[in-house]
Amino acid sequence: MTPKIVDKEEKRRQIALVALELFAAHGFEGTSMTRVAQAAGISKGAINLYYESKAELVSGAAAVWVADIGGGVRGLAAGGGDPLERLRTLLRATIRAFLEEPRIVRLFLGMMEVAARRPEAFGHLELARRVSAPVREAVREILEDGAAQGILRPEAAADASRLATNVVAFVDGLGLHHVGCPGAFDLDGQLDLYLEGLIDGLRVRPTGQRARPVGEGGDHA
């Protein structure tokens, strides 16, 4: 009898999807490797062939979601045009993808809670950077392209990686604030206010023309 060939990457993905459901339902500390193995239909020993620790399993669960949105993010970053409009489209879609997936919201909040009490639990995995990598790269590409087109100053390209980190940190904070205080502010309006100030400060403008004051031209509260 020919032995069954197992696609290890696909199996990792299947286990991660099961883990995502369990972490969302029971939290990090309420979900054991044994519990995930049972739900995935494999032995406790077998799960260690795919994930060596629970923290690594959390990383895998988050990676499944990142892979799902990654293609869409790359599509939104592609093409030319005004960097402000491209960033607005990209980041609105990213925030919506996060807020409309309650499993990821619960997983993210659970990770933050555990990391606050036990930083060693996730620190070595750089989970936050791995989860945000597709969006960071897309923001960096938009800024570099804006500079290449002559729309943004050269500094936008030179500092693109640092600016992208700043943008993602703002979006993360905005999304979590919305989760904690739903309806307390206009999510899109606050995002627009931040992006308009950022991009206006980076735009190439005629000599002597000053940047527009942040918030001018509309109420974004």
C-alpha positions, 0 to 999 in steps of 0.5 A: 500500500502506497503511504499517504503523502502529507503536504506539511505546509498545508497541514500547518495551515489547517492546524493554524486555522483550528488554533485560530478558532480555539484561541479566539474562543478560549484565549491564549492561556485557555488553549493548550497544545493538546486541545488544538491537537485533539480538535485538529484530529492529530496526536499531541506528539504529532502537533510538535512536528508542525509547531514547537510551542504554543507561542509559535502556534499563535504566530501561525494562526496570525500568519494565516490571516496575514496570508489571506489579506496579503494578496489584497494589500499588494493589489491596493499598493500597486499602480501609480496615482496620488499617494494620499488616495492610495494610502487611504484606500489601503489603510481603510481596507486594512482596518476593515479587514481587522475589525470585521474578523472577530477571531483576529481581534480577540487573538490580538487582544489576547496576545497583548494581554499575555505579552504585557504580563509575560514579555518573554512569551512572544518577544522572540517571535516578533509577532507584531512585526510579522503580522503587520509586515504586508501592510508596512511593505505596501506603505513603504512601496507607495511612499517610494513610488510617490517620490519616484513620480516626483509627487513626494519629496526624496525624503519620503523614499529615504525614510520610507521604512521608518514612516511605514512603521509609524503609519502602521503603529497609528493604524493599530492604535486607532483600530484598538481604540475603536474596539475599546470605544466603538462609535466614540469617533469617526474612524475614517475621519481620524484616519484621513486627518492623520494621512492628510497631515503626513502626505501634505508634509511630504509633498513637493510644492512650489518654492515659497508655498507652505504646507496646508495646516493639518485639518484645514478644509474639513471636520474630521472629528 
